[in-house]
């Protein structure tokens, strides 16, 4: 089963990601999309990020491959969760200056409305930051910021 | 390990359900087993799914998608077996605990159970693992809302029963 490995560019363990360096550069250039370019999954779902003053707003543009329910159609719940989780990771890297990419410990999401086939947005709030664990709250909406499509909370290991 | 599909007669129906979801086709999810009690889905490794570039470990969001899909398919299978009807249940909430990172270049398996089906809500739990289910990567608990079978369109019903040819929202032309 494991013999059918593809020979495309496989990152090796020796390539250590300089998280603080990347964040510093992104802050200087005021281009936080730069952060996401290092993460293949962020590209896979097509997410973007923009900074407005002290706030980061994450965007998940409508994309056919992200559809789950074909009847509505609606974005796959897992994609919304992945988008929100990635948003929280970037939020922590930028505002907490973590040395490594934070590792998710648990992720709990409540779906409030169907995420329709259009652009989605997310914002994060770091509820508590301890020495080893951070608690982050993430909200996701589409046309109206007050009508959330999902809300989530997550714990991350940071070091 | 190939399991005789006759042993888990809902496998094909669950695979057709998963194939209706564009994101799942993109991830290449395969239903290995499905019964009224459980669903087992394989997620192949791909470098596109990496969330931690320095180790090649896939993103937690992919595991969440696998868990959501596995739990959702378990609900569809359980309802199909119990009521001989097709319902699509939207996820109400999902909690995933990550015990350890998934090893790169290996498939992840998602095993989901619908352990209680009430008139309005379906309760599910799932485990993601690689080598052994006793050494899990993640554990999930999710609840799903039940909606009436009339909400399922004819085209979708036919697709799940294996009667329609192209997946919904897709024309015959290939990209």
Interface residues (C-beta under 8 A of the other chain):
Chain A: X1 X2 X5 X6 X8 X9 X10 X11 X12 X13 X15 X16 X17 X38 X39 X40 X41 X43 X44 X45 X64 X65 X66 X67 X68 X69 X70 X71 X73 X76 X77 X78 X79 X81 X82 X83 X85 X86 X89 X100 X101 X103 X104 X105 X106 X107 X108 X109 X110 X111 X114
Chain B: X20 X21 X22 X23 X24 X26 X47 X48 X49 X50 X51 X52 X53 X54 X55 X56 X58 X59 X60 X61 X62 X64 X65 X66 X67 X68 X69 X88 X90 X91 X92 X93 X94 X95 X96 X97 X98 X101 X104 X105 X106 X107 X151 X152 X153 X156 X167 X168 X169
